Amino acid sequence: MIVKSNISTNFENYSIILLRKFMDKKILKKFGFKHDQQGIINRYIRESGGWEKHLKNTKEFIIQSAQLKDKKSCTILGSGWLLDVPLDKLSQLFDKVQLIDIVHPAQITHKVKKLKNVEIIETDITGLMNPVYHFMKKAKKSNLTLDQIEATHIDLWFQDIKNTDFVVSVNILNQLDILICDYIKKFDIYSEQEIKEFRKIIQQNHLDFLPKGKSCLITDFEEVNLDGSNEVIQTKKLIHINLPLSKHKKKWQWNFDMNQTYHKDYNTIFKVVGMEI
């Protein structure tokens, strides 16, 4: 069910449009979305400023990319805690800004109330959470393969995205498959290779979804683990598909975990790329 409501207060310059898809809380809990989201802000606080260079680079790349776009509408995919989103600047540049994520923290919903041209949408960007949940309930009793799962999007924003002037996928391309595939793994039905192929489908679907010529993609693409002497111990690919060519591209490093809580005995950095596509 989709419910659209206008919420206002007695303050003259205080308004927000809230378009919220009420998703099954039981399914959200089973996939662990809220727990994962809380984990992000906890790690940010724990890193004590270690993320700031990455967040600054992300915001600057988004603003640079936005400058040459038409200014009617902007859509942010994976807005989350807004740590890496220059929302104030975007709300000044564009007539309308959409923030899209599966769950918006209450603190963020409260924060954007002062921005009267910001719309909040809660939905599954992949369109796969509900299909995967129902698929896995019958997968063990059948010979179904993961590539038979079809994404379903019923939200108007998904249909209208091609008409948006500026679309930003912000640090989510390598995140979209994780909780979904972790859920699939719990059933111990499919091999690692089968799950990897499904990761490719999820990531490719997202990349194909971004409208060409007016999208900005920012994603970490490689994990690097270091020992106490900052020697590289292991690396891991985070993107399982080929990223597109881009005339405007920038790479940087994200000091993701310098307290060895993500991997015991290792510091973890992510290699990040920003690109216009």
TAWOLIN-V890282 format. One record per run of one state. SS is the DSSP state (a for helix, b for strand, c for the rest). FROM is the first residue (numbers start at 1). LEN is the number of residues. If there is no record, write none. Layout:
SS&FROM&LEN + SS&FROM&LEN
//
This chain:
c&1&1 + b&2&7 + c&9&6 + b&15&7 + c&22&3 + a&25&7 + c&32&1 + a&33&14 + c&47&5 + a&52&16 + c&68&5 + b&73&5 + c&78&9 + a&87&7 + c&94&2 + b&96&6 + c&102&4 + a&106&9 + c&115&3 + b&118&5 + c&123&6 + a&129&11 + c&140&6 + a&146&3 + c&149&7 + a&156&8 + c&164&2 + b&166&5 + c&171&7 + a&178&8 + c&186&6 + a&192&18 + c&210&5 + b&215&12 + c&227&5 + b&232&6 + c&238&11 + b&249&9 + c&258&5 + b&263&1 + c&264&2 + b&266&11 + c&277&1
//
